[in-house]
Every structure is written in C-alpha cells, then in structure tokens.
Amino acid sequence: MSSRLFATVILGFMFLLEVGCQSKLMTPTVIDSTIPPAQTTTPVILFTPDAEITTTVSRKTALPGDSIIKNQCPKVASQQLNNISTGDLLVFDRSDMTFSYLNLLTGNILPAENAVISPSRSRIAYWGLNENDLSSFLVVKTIGENPVLPKWPNLGIGMSSWLDDERLIFRLYKNLQGPPPIDPPPYEIAIFNPFTGVTKKLTPDFPGISTKEVDWNFSGPAYYDDTLDYVLYAKWDNPKNMHEYALYRISTKTSIASLRGSSYNSAYLYDGNSVTQDGVSANPPQWSSDNTRVAVISPALEKPDSDDEIFAITKNGDVQRLTYFARYFDKVKISDLSWSPNGKSLAFWVTLTPSPFKPPENAYQDMRLAILNTETLEISIYCIDGDNIGLKHSAISVDIAKTVSAPIWSPDGSQLVIENRFATNSSRLIVLDLASSKAVQIGQDMKPLGWMTDLPK
C-alpha cells in the first residue's frame, strides 16, 4: 500500500476494492455447545420481577421494575435453516482483506465495496477510487436503479453513515496537514443529500459539550435524530470530572435530560478485572428505529462505579431504565447496542460475572449475545459468544481491527447475524433465528457489516 493510500485510510476514506469472485462459503458445521443438552431446549428463567415501579414515558405506559432473564443455548445446526431470511450480507473477508456480498439463500459470493447501508437496506454508498490519479469519488447505489455519482464539494471529508434513506453523514476536516488527530473535538459534520446536492453543516456548539477525545462512529461527540432537531451529545462535567450523556433540543435551545456516562472504555476483561476508562466514547448512543428515544449505556444506580446498564431517554425527557443486571451479577460490561427494525428490542454483547455459561477454553473474556425486549424487560442471554480473545497481560493480543461487529438484524427483524471470534485468527459467521432459537454457521473468517434486502446494480 502506498503512503498516499495509507494516509487516505487514516482520514476515513473508504475506497473501492476490486476483488474477484469468492468461494469461501462453508458447509454449515456443528459447533459444540458448552452447556448440557437440557439447556438447549428449554430456557431457564433465572430471575423474575419482584417489584414494579411506575415510570411516565412518552407512550404513557409503565415499565416493569426488574429484569426477566433467560438463558438460551441453541446448538448451531449442521443444516441450513429452512426459513432463513432473504437478502445479501455485506461482509469483510478477514483472510484476504476484501469485501463481498454473501447471498443467504444460494450461498453465492460476489465482489463488493466497503459501503455504508441505508436504514431501509435498499441503498449503499461508498468511495470509488480512480486508479489513474488515486482520487476518490462518491458512489450511491439503489436496488433496481442505476448508480448515482454525486458531486461532492472538496472539503476533506470522511464518510460515516446514513442519517436516513436520503442523507449521508460526513466528518468535516479543517486541517488536513500532519498526522491524526487532525482537528480537536468537538467535530463538525455535514449532512449531504446525494440526490439533490443539498449540504447542511452542523457545528456542535451545545452547552458544555466535551472537548476531549470522544468519537461516535465518526460523527461524535454528538448524535442527531433524523429531524436534526434533537441531539444526544457527550457533556463534560468539570466538578465531577466525568462525562455525561446530554439530550438537547436545538430549535428551542433546551437541555432536556442528562445521564452519567459509563466508566468503561473497552469490551475486554483480563485477570478478572475490567479495563476502566471513560466509556462515553466507546459506547455511542443509538436512536431507535421509530426515532422516539435514544438508548445509552450508563452505570447502574446501585453500583455507579462498576456495572453497566441500558437506559433510554425519550424526547420529552423521561429516563427509562431497561436492564437490572446489577442486582444479580458482580460485574457487567455491555457494548454494541443494536435496535430491531420495529424499535421494540435491543441486541447487544454482554460480559457477566459470574457467567451464566462455562467460559470458552483459554478465553480472556466471556462476551455473550443478549436480546432485550424493551417493553417487557425480558432478556435472553445466549451461550453464543462474540469475541473471547480480548486482552492478555494488559496488552492487546490481536489487531484492534479484528474486534467483532455489533449484532446485525435481518430486514424483517426475525433473525440476527453475528460473528464469533473464537481464536486469534479464526472466527465463524452465524445466523440465529429468534422464533425457533435455531442457529447455523454460514461462513468463516468473515465480519458482517450489513444486511441488504437485495443486491444493487
């Protein structure tokens, strides 16, 4: 890789990688369960609510005052799921560092680009590369339509994600000279409509916004809802010397609510102790798919210096506590929140001490898949683990780029795709069907990046 390309990657540019057709689809294989067979068929209810509290929320309903936690241990099947959801997975092949589309029904693998996928799963955007002069250009593709090559002002930018199906989020750079970090936080972003060419610049000048290194997927330390009127940002509390999550309405210049940030920075554990730093930067907030509330990871009220819990903040300022892990576990680490398409469930990775399951052999951490029903507060904790490599002797044992992705929902919300990295250079791709609690391995050494409804042209 040339020095110019390396610098471009550092700035966040995503370039088109020309790859050939792949043939890495595996015949599904059985993954041995670490749990006795009795737990593979009947979930064990560990905890049930012993009290209720009344919390006023935007839907005018009361949430339970405790978690209902179930253990689930599906044995990964040796045959394909009969009802596997349609569509194509965008994956990163770790073995040859290429991007591909993996068709879930046929198993076909086609070349792809390092793209960001729109909320409807029908559009992608990525950076193309002019091989003659190494310049980049923006490409937008929609299923069933011809590609669009929008003209983007040359401002020096790094693409982050889609805000909605019409607009993309970009990081703006003022100073392109020298090595990163290029600009100090808080970072400016631009909202760009590739179909109309309209660009809106957003300067995060909210009360008390953090000037420390807080970055949420290139657009931090501020996460906007799709109206661009509500923003959840990282606020620095000087007297307390800590970060807070702050919900703010821009049009009325109103501070709506705040919540303490997590004390964790990493999903890893070593020697039985957590790596504790400021976790606001590591755990970005996530707006629900219906755009009514934003989920964050914040310390438990009972143990403010140790355990993680999931909270949601509504636009009218109601703070909803959605998990109560601290009542039942000594240590809790939560990461990578992912809303279901209907906005009623959250999938995430959780590390619990003591663990509900036997830890994988030689594991440095015990990260497990969990799914939360945000209406009933029922949590299913699966024996399927994510990344059990982690840290060794206080040092990163593997390339940080090899960490697993957040759980990815199917377009209809019936299934999840996850990566299980079980060894330093080995992982497997798994699809979990939620209704049947069946799982199947569909590939190896692949990191899932998104679930498309079909392939764009």
Backbone torsions as a table, in degrees:
resi	resn	phi	psi	omega
1	MET	NA	132.4	-179.3
2	SER	-72.2	161.1	178.9
3	SER	-63.6	-31.5	179.3
4	ARG	-67.4	-42.0	178.4
5	LEU	-65.7	-39.4	179.5
6	PHE	-60.4	-43.3	179.4
7	ALA	-64.0	-35.3	-179.8
8	THR	-66.2	-39.7	177.4
9	VAL	-63.6	-40.5	178.8
10	ILE	-59.2	-35.9	-179.9
11	LEU	-77.3	-2.2	175.2
12	GLY	94.0	5.8	179.2
13	PHE	-71.8	140.2	-179.0
14	MET	-110.9	112.3	-172.7
15	PHE	-101.6	152.8	176.6
16	LEU	-68.6	126.5	176.6
17	LEU	-106.8	121.5	179.3
18	GLU	-82.4	119.6	-178.4
19	VAL	-130.8	158.3	174.7
20	GLY	-89.2	173.6	178.4
21	CYS	-63.6	142.6	-178.2
22	GLN	-101.1	164.0	176.4
23	SER	-140.9	45.7	-171.4
24	LYS	-100.5	6.5	-179.9
25	LEU	-65.8	131.1	-178.8
26	MET	-92.4	150.8	162.8
27	THR	-70.8	123.2	-175.4
28	PRO	-51.8	136.1	-178.7
29	THR	-123.4	158.8	-179.4
30	VAL	-78.1	132.3	172.5
31	ILE	-103.5	122.5	-178.5
32	ASP	-62.8	134.5	177.4
33	SER	-84.6	146.1	176.7
34	THR	-92.6	5.5	-174.8
35	ILE	-116.6	143.7	177.8
36	PRO	-54.9	148.1	-176.0
37	PRO	-54.8	-29.4	-177.7
38	ALA	-60.1	-28.4	-178.4
39	GLN	-85.5	-5.0	-180.0
40	THR	-84.4	-12.7	-176.7
41	THR	-113.4	-38.2	-176.7
42	THR	-119.2	111.9	177.8
43	PRO	-58.7	141.9	179.4
44	VAL	-98.4	118.4	177.7
45	ILE	-79.8	112.8	-177.4
46	LEU	-85.3	-42.1	-173.6
47	PHE	-137.0	142.9	176.3
48	THR	-128.9	155.1	-177.7
49	PRO	-59.9	135.7	175.3
50	ASP	-114.3	2.7	178.5
51	ALA	-162.2	162.7	175.7
52	GLU	-130.5	145.0	171.7
53	ILE	-122.8	151.4	178.7
54	THR	-98.8	119.1	179.7
55	THR	-121.2	124.5	178.8
56	THR	-78.8	121.1	179.6
57	VAL	-124.8	173.8	-175.3
58	SER	-62.8	-25.3	178.8
59	ARG	-89.0	3.4	178.4
60	LYS	59.0	40.4	176.9
61	THR	-122.5	163.3	178.7
62	ALA	-104.6	132.5	175.7
63	LEU	-90.1	148.9	173.2
64	PRO	-59.6	159.4	-177.6
65	GLY	-101.4	19.0	178.9
66	ASP	-160.9	163.6	178.7
67	SER	-87.3	149.2	166.7
68	ILE	-109.6	111.2	-172.5
69	ILE	-110.6	128.8	179.4
70	LYS	-123.0	140.8	172.5
71	ASN	-91.6	133.1	176.7
72	GLN	-128.2	131.4	178.4
73	CYS	-136.2	74.9	178.0
74	PRO	-69.8	136.8	175.0
75	LYS	-81.3	126.8	-176.9
76	VAL	-67.8	122.2	-169.0
77	ALA	-73.7	157.8	176.8
78	SER	-92.5	-1.6	177.9
79	GLN	-125.3	160.3	-180.0
80	GLN	-65.5	150.5	173.3
81	LEU	-69.1	136.4	180.0
82	ASN	-69.9	-29.3	-175.3
83	ASN	-113.8	34.2	-178.1
84	ILE	-63.6	139.8	-177.4
85	SER	-65.2	148.3	178.6
86	THR	-77.6	167.9	176.7
87	GLY	122.4	-174.8	-177.4
88	ASP	-130.9	134.1	176.2
89	LEU	-89.2	133.6	167.5
90	LEU	-87.1	120.9	-175.0
91	VAL	-129.8	154.5	172.6
92	PHE	-107.7	119.4	-179.9
93	ASP	-83.2	113.3	-175.6
94	ARG	-71.0	-24.3	-174.7
95	SER	-73.3	-38.1	-179.3
96	ASP	-122.7	10.6	172.7
97	MET	59.4	43.7	178.2
98	THR	-123.8	166.3	178.5
99	PHE	-110.7	142.3	-176.7
100	SER	-145.5	160.6	168.6
101	TYR	-102.5	126.7	179.4
102	LEU	-110.4	111.8	179.3
103	ASN	-77.5	126.1	-172.3
104	LEU	-76.1	-22.3	-178.9
105	LEU	-91.4	-40.3	-175.5
106	THR	-99.2	-21.9	-176.0
107	GLY	82.1	1.8	-179.8
108	ASN	-67.2	145.4	178.4
109	ILE	-123.8	125.4	-178.6
110	LEU	-123.6	153.1	179.0
111	PRO	-61.0	148.3	179.9
112	ALA	-144.3	-179.5	178.9
113	GLU	-118.2	163.3	174.1
114	ASN	-75.5	89.8	-169.7
115	ALA	-113.2	161.5	168.8
116	VAL	-106.5	141.6	-172.3
117	ILE	-107.8	135.9	-178.3
118	SER	-71.8	161.1	-178.4
119	PRO	-57.5	-32.0	-179.8
120	SER	-79.7	-5.2	-178.1
121	ARG	66.5	18.7	-176.7
122	SER	-109.9	-4.3	-178.0
123	ARG	-135.4	149.0	173.0
124	ILE	-132.0	157.4	173.3
125	ALA	-138.7	142.5	179.8
126	TYR	-158.3	167.0	176.7
127	TRP	-92.9	124.4	170.9
128	GLY	-88.8	159.7	-177.2
129	LEU	-123.7	123.2	173.6
130	ASN	-80.7	110.8	-173.9
131	GLU	-70.1	-17.4	-179.0
132	ASN	-74.2	-45.8	-177.9
133	ASP	-121.1	6.6	179.3
134	LEU	61.8	21.1	174.9
135	SER	-81.0	156.4	-178.6
136	SER	-108.8	155.1	176.9
137	PHE	-144.4	149.5	-176.5
138	LEU	-86.0	135.4	177.6
139	VAL	-124.6	131.8	176.0
140	VAL	-124.4	127.2	179.5
141	LYS	-122.9	138.8	176.3
142	THR	-121.6	138.4	179.9
143	ILE	-57.7	127.9	178.2
144	GLY	83.8	2.0	-178.8
145	GLU	-128.7	163.6	177.6
146	ASN	-74.9	152.6	179.6
147	PRO	-62.3	152.4	175.9
148	VAL	-114.3	135.2	176.9
149	LEU	-115.5	83.3	-174.9
150	PRO	-67.0	150.7	173.5
151	LYS	-89.9	117.9	-177.1
152	TRP	-110.7	130.7	178.3
153	PRO	-57.1	139.2	-177.3
154	ASN	-78.6	83.3	-176.9
155	LEU	-108.5	-6.1	-173.7
156	GLY	77.6	94.6	-169.7
157	ILE	-140.3	160.9	171.6
158	GLY	-130.5	127.0	-175.3
159	MET	-77.5	137.0	-177.4
160	SER	-104.9	-63.1	-173.1
161	SER	-169.5	-178.8	170.8
162	TRP	-87.7	137.3	170.2
163	LEU	-78.6	-44.6	173.7
164	ASP	-149.3	-161.2	-177.1
165	ASP	-78.0	-5.2	-178.1
166	GLU	-113.9	-20.2	-170.1
167	ARG	-129.3	141.8	178.4
168	LEU	-106.5	151.7	177.2
169	ILE	-105.8	131.8	178.6
170	PHE	-127.6	144.5	170.1
171	ARG	-83.9	132.3	176.6
172	LEU	-96.8	136.5	177.0
173	TYR	-113.3	129.0	176.7
174	LYS	-87.5	-43.2	-175.5
175	ASN	-115.3	113.7	-178.7
176	LEU	-101.0	11.5	-178.2
177	GLN	-95.1	141.9	173.6
178	GLY	83.1	174.0	-178.0
179	PRO	-76.1	161.0	175.8
180	PRO	-63.2	155.1	-1.8
181	PRO	-73.8	136.4	-174.3
182	ILE	-79.7	-49.0	179.7
183	ASP	-122.1	143.9	175.5
184	PRO	-75.3	151.7	174.8
185	PRO	-71.9	160.8	1.6
186	PRO	-75.6	151.6	-171.2
187	TYR	-95.5	140.9	174.7
188	GLU	-84.9	147.0	175.8
189	ILE	-130.4	165.7	175.7
190	ALA	-128.8	140.8	174.2
191	ILE	-103.3	119.5	-172.8
192	PHE	-121.7	128.5	174.0
193	ASN	-96.7	107.7	-175.7
194	PRO	-70.5	-12.8	-177.9
195	PHE	-92.8	-26.2	178.6
196	THR	-111.5	-17.7	-177.8
197	GLY	83.0	1.1	-178.0
198	VAL	-73.3	131.0	179.8
199	THR	-121.6	133.6	178.0
200	LYS	-123.4	121.6	179.8
201	LYS	-90.8	134.4	-179.1
202	LEU	-120.1	119.7	178.1
203	THR	-104.9	116.2	-175.2
204	PRO	-80.2	81.1	-178.5
205	ASP	-107.3	42.4	-175.2
206	PHE	-80.4	157.9	-174.7
207	PRO	-57.9	121.6	175.0
208	GLY	72.7	14.4	-176.7
209	ILE	-59.5	142.7	-173.7
210	SER	-66.1	137.5	171.3
211	THR	-104.4	10.9	176.7
212	LYS	-89.4	172.7	-175.3
213	GLU	-74.9	89.6	177.3
214	VAL	-123.8	120.0	-177.4
215	ASP	-138.0	122.5	179.1
216	TRP	-110.6	94.1	176.5
217	ASN	52.7	45.8	175.3
218	PHE	79.2	-11.8	-176.9
219	SER	-114.7	4.7	179.6
220	GLY	-75.9	166.7	9.0
221	PRO	-92.5	37.9	179.9
222	ALA	-139.1	132.2	176.7
223	TYR	-116.7	118.1	-177.3
224	TYR	-95.6	148.9	170.3
225	ASP	-80.0	176.1	-173.1
226	ASP	-75.5	-7.6	173.2
227	THR	-85.7	-13.0	-176.0
228	LEU	62.9	17.9	178.5
229	ASP	-103.2	-27.7	178.6
230	TYR	-110.0	138.4	-178.7
231	VAL	-139.9	137.0	173.2
232	LEU	-106.3	119.5	-175.2
233	TYR	-131.4	165.5	178.4
234	ALA	-86.7	119.0	-179.1
235	LYS	-110.1	134.2	180.0
236	TRP	-96.0	122.6	179.5
237	ASP	-97.6	102.3	-176.6
238	ASN	-61.8	-47.4	-179.2
239	PRO	-59.2	-37.7	-178.0
240	LYS	-90.0	-10.3	-179.4
241	ASN	55.1	50.6	-177.6
242	MET	-156.6	164.1	176.7
243	HIS	-88.5	154.6	170.7
244	GLU	-131.2	153.4	165.9
245	TYR	-86.6	130.3	-179.1
246	ALA	-126.4	126.3	175.7
247	LEU	-97.4	130.4	-170.8
248	TYR	-138.2	140.1	174.2
249	ARG	-103.8	122.3	-171.5
250	ILE	-73.5	-43.5	-174.0
251	SER	-63.7	-32.7	-179.2
252	THR	-105.2	-0.1	-178.1
253	LYS	51.6	49.0	-175.2
254	THR	-115.1	128.6	170.5
255	SER	-82.1	120.0	-171.1
256	ILE	-93.0	-47.8	-177.4
257	ALA	-162.0	161.0	175.7
258	SER	-142.4	157.3	-178.1
259	LEU	-152.1	139.8	-178.4
260	ARG	-61.1	143.0	177.3
261	GLY	-78.4	162.4	178.0
262	SER	-69.8	159.5	178.6
263	SER	-96.8	7.4	-175.8
264	TYR	-109.6	150.7	177.2
265	ASN	-119.7	-15.1	-173.8
266	SER	-138.2	152.4	176.9
267	ALA	-81.4	-2.4	-172.4
268	TYR	-90.8	151.7	171.3
269	LEU	-125.7	149.6	171.1
270	TYR	-149.9	145.5	-177.9
271	ASP	53.0	28.6	177.5
272	GLY	77.1	2.5	-178.8
273	ASN	-116.3	150.9	180.0
274	SER	-83.7	150.9	171.1
275	VAL	-85.0	107.1	-170.5
276	THR	-107.7	114.9	171.1
277	GLN	-140.1	-163.4	179.4
278	ASP	-77.9	115.6	-172.8
279	GLY	-90.1	-2.6	179.5
280	VAL	-59.7	-39.3	-177.0
281	SER	-72.1	-26.7	-176.5
282	ALA	-87.8	-21.7	-175.8
283	ASN	-119.2	83.6	-178.0
284	PRO	-64.6	147.0	174.4
285	PRO	-67.2	160.9	179.9
286	GLN	-135.7	117.4	174.8
287	TRP	-72.3	138.9	179.3
288	SER	-67.0	158.5	-177.3
289	SER	-64.6	-25.2	176.5
290	ASP	-90.5	2.3	171.8
291	ASN	66.2	24.7	-177.0
292	THR	-101.1	-20.5	-177.3
293	ARG	-154.4	161.7	-177.9
294	VAL	-123.2	132.3	-178.4
295	ALA	-95.2	139.3	178.0
296	VAL	-138.3	162.3	174.2
297	ILE	-105.8	123.5	-175.0
298	SER	-140.7	156.5	-178.5
299	PRO	-62.9	151.7	175.3
300	ALA	-64.3	144.0	178.3
301	LEU	-63.9	-33.3	-178.8
302	GLU	-74.4	-31.3	-176.4
303	LYS	-133.8	73.9	-172.2
304	PRO	-65.0	-13.5	-178.4
305	ASP	-107.7	9.0	-175.8
306	SER	-136.2	-66.0	-165.7
307	ASP	-87.9	146.6	173.7
308	ASP	-88.4	146.7	168.1
309	GLU	-138.2	164.4	176.6
310	ILE	-103.3	130.6	176.0
311	PHE	-124.6	158.5	171.5
312	ALA	-128.9	143.0	177.8
313	ILE	-117.7	122.9	178.8
314	THR	-84.8	167.0	-177.0
315	LYS	-70.6	-15.8	175.0
316	ASN	-95.5	8.3	171.9
317	GLY	95.8	2.7	176.9
318	ASP	-73.0	130.8	177.2
319	VAL	-101.9	118.3	-177.2
320	GLN	-107.1	122.6	172.8
321	ARG	-86.4	124.9	-172.8
322	LEU	-107.7	-15.0	177.1
323	THR	-135.3	154.7	179.3
324	TYR	-134.1	45.7	-179.3
325	PHE	-59.4	-35.4	-172.4
326	ALA	-62.0	-20.1	179.3
327	ARG	-73.8	-16.2	-170.8
328	TYR	-128.8	-11.0	-177.8
329	PHE	-129.6	149.2	-179.2
330	ASP	-73.1	-38.6	179.5
331	LYS	-139.0	143.5	-178.1
332	VAL	-139.4	128.3	174.4
333	LYS	-127.9	121.4	-177.6
334	ILE	-115.3	142.1	176.4
335	SER	-151.2	159.4	168.0
336	ASP	62.7	64.3	177.4
337	LEU	-70.2	140.9	-179.0
338	SER	-143.9	112.3	-179.2
339	TRP	-73.9	143.2	172.3
340	SER	-71.7	159.1	-179.6
341	PRO	-58.1	-31.1	-179.4
342	ASN	-87.9	-0.4	176.2
343	GLY	73.6	15.9	-177.9
344	LYS	-106.3	-13.9	-176.6
345	SER	-132.7	155.0	174.8
346	LEU	-126.2	129.1	171.0
347	ALA	-102.8	146.5	-177.6
348	PHE	-164.0	173.3	173.3
349	TRP	-104.3	139.5	-178.9
350	VAL	-139.0	138.5	174.3
351	THR	-114.5	119.6	-173.9
352	LEU	-117.5	141.3	174.1
353	THR	-129.7	118.9	0.2
354	PRO	-73.9	152.1	-176.8
355	SER	-76.1	140.5	175.0
356	PRO	-68.8	-16.3	-177.1
357	PHE	-127.6	160.9	175.7
358	LYS	-67.6	124.9	-178.8
359	PRO	-61.0	148.5	175.7
360	PRO	-60.2	152.9	-178.1
361	GLU	-61.8	133.9	178.3
362	ASN	61.4	23.6	-179.2
363	ALA	-80.4	143.7	175.2
364	TYR	-95.8	-10.0	175.0
365	GLN	-154.2	171.6	-172.5
366	ASP	-134.4	60.0	-177.6
367	MET	-76.2	123.6	-176.8
368	ARG	-121.0	150.8	174.9
369	LEU	-72.3	138.0	176.4
370	ALA	-139.3	148.1	177.6
371	ILE	-130.8	127.6	-177.1
372	LEU	-111.5	127.6	168.9
373	ASN	-85.9	112.4	-172.7
374	THR	-77.5	-2.3	176.5
375	GLU	-98.9	-41.2	-179.4
376	THR	-97.9	-13.9	-174.9
377	LEU	64.1	23.7	173.4
378	GLU	-79.1	132.8	-179.0
379	ILE	-121.0	125.7	172.1
380	SER	-101.6	121.4	178.2
381	ILE	-106.7	122.3	-174.1
382	TYR	-100.4	148.0	177.2
383	CYS	-72.5	-12.3	177.4
384	ILE	-66.6	121.6	-176.7
385	ASP	-100.0	160.6	-179.0
386	GLY	-96.3	-90.4	-179.2
387	ASP	-112.8	111.2	180.0
388	ASN	-108.3	20.2	179.3
389	ILE	-89.3	-63.8	169.7
390	GLY	66.0	-144.8	-176.9
391	LEU	-101.8	148.0	177.3
392	LYS	-130.8	122.3	178.4
393	HIS	54.9	44.0	175.0
394	SER	66.6	16.1	179.0
395	ALA	-131.1	149.3	179.2
396	ILE	-67.6	124.2	-175.7
397	SER	-88.3	-15.1	-179.3
398	VAL	-141.7	167.6	177.4
399	ASP	-59.0	131.3	-177.1
400	ILE	-61.3	-24.9	179.8
401	ALA	-67.4	-11.7	-178.1
402	LYS	-88.7	3.3	177.5
403	THR	-63.5	151.8	-174.5
404	VAL	-78.7	160.1	179.4
405	SER	-81.1	163.3	168.6
406	ALA	-62.5	153.3	175.7
407	PRO	-56.9	139.8	-177.7
408	ILE	-113.9	125.1	-178.9
409	TRP	-81.5	147.2	169.6
410	SER	-69.4	159.5	-178.6
411	PRO	-56.1	-31.1	-179.7
412	ASP	-94.5	-0.2	176.9
413	GLY	76.3	10.8	-176.6
414	SER	-91.2	-16.2	-175.3
415	GLN	-141.1	163.7	177.0
416	LEU	-129.9	146.4	170.3
417	VAL	-115.3	134.8	-177.4
418	ILE	-140.1	160.5	174.2
419	GLU	-112.4	133.5	175.3
420	ASN	-109.9	106.1	177.4
421	ARG	-93.8	102.9	-171.6
422	PHE	-101.0	-8.0	176.5
423	ALA	-148.1	167.4	-173.1
424	THR	-53.1	-42.7	-176.8
425	ASN	-122.3	26.5	-177.9
426	SER	-138.7	136.8	175.6
427	SER	-149.9	167.0	178.5
428	ARG	-136.1	148.0	-178.4
429	LEU	-99.9	127.4	-173.3
430	ILE	-128.2	137.0	171.6
431	VAL	-108.1	129.4	-179.6
432	LEU	-114.2	124.3	174.8
433	ASP	-91.8	121.0	-170.9
434	LEU	-75.0	-37.0	-177.1
435	ALA	-67.2	-42.6	-177.0
436	SER	-93.9	-11.3	-175.2
437	SER	56.0	37.8	175.5
438	LYS	-108.2	150.2	-178.2
439	ALA	-136.0	153.4	179.3
440	VAL	-143.8	141.5	174.7
441	GLN	-86.2	128.4	-175.2
442	ILE	-117.4	-5.5	179.8
443	GLY	-175.0	177.3	179.5
444	GLN	-136.7	151.4	177.5
445	ASP	53.0	42.6	178.2
446	MET	-127.4	134.1	176.1
447	LYS	-102.2	118.9	-179.0
448	PRO	-75.0	135.9	-178.6
449	LEU	-115.6	-21.1	-179.6
450	GLY	179.0	162.4	-177.6
451	TRP	-123.2	106.3	-179.7
452	MET	-87.3	152.4	174.9
453	THR	-76.8	-25.2	179.1
454	ASP	-164.6	-179.9	178.3
455	LEU	-94.0	131.3	173.2
456	PRO	-75.5	163.7	-179.4
457	LYS	-67.1	NA	NA
